[in-house]
Amino acid sequence: MRFWGKHGANPGEQRRDQPIDVDVSVRLALDEAARSDALTDTFDYDQIFRVCEKIVTRQSFALLEALAQAIADALWQRRSLRSLSVRVRKPRLLEGATPEVELARRRRLP
C-alpha cells in the first residue's frame, strides 16, 4: 500500500508529505470463513487498508519503528489474528537507498 504522510526525524520531513509504503501480512484461522463464505468470519482487506491509511495520513512519527508499531497495535486488537507482520518503507528519502523497518507479532496458541 502506498500513502502520503509526514514522518521523519530530520528537519523538514514532518512539514511535507512524502510517500510511505506499508506491507501487512496477517495469519489467522480461516476454517470458519472457508465454510461460511462470509466476510464477517475473516479479516476484511479493506479494513486493513483503512487502518493503515488513517495512521499514515493523520498521524506523524519521527521514526518508522513508531509508525509500524502504531499500525501493528491497531490491527493486533483483532483477537482472531495468529501472527502479524508490518513493514514500512520511505522510498524517496535517500538516493539509492530505501529505509525500511519490519516488526512481527505472534500469539501463542493454547
Buried (B, 14 or more C-beta within 10 A) or exposed (E): EEBEBBBBEEEEBBEEEBBBBBEBEBBBEEEEBEEEEEEEBBBEEEEBBEBBBBBBBEBBBEEBEBBBBBBBEBBBEBEBBEEBBBBBBBBEBEEEEEEBBBBEBEBEEE
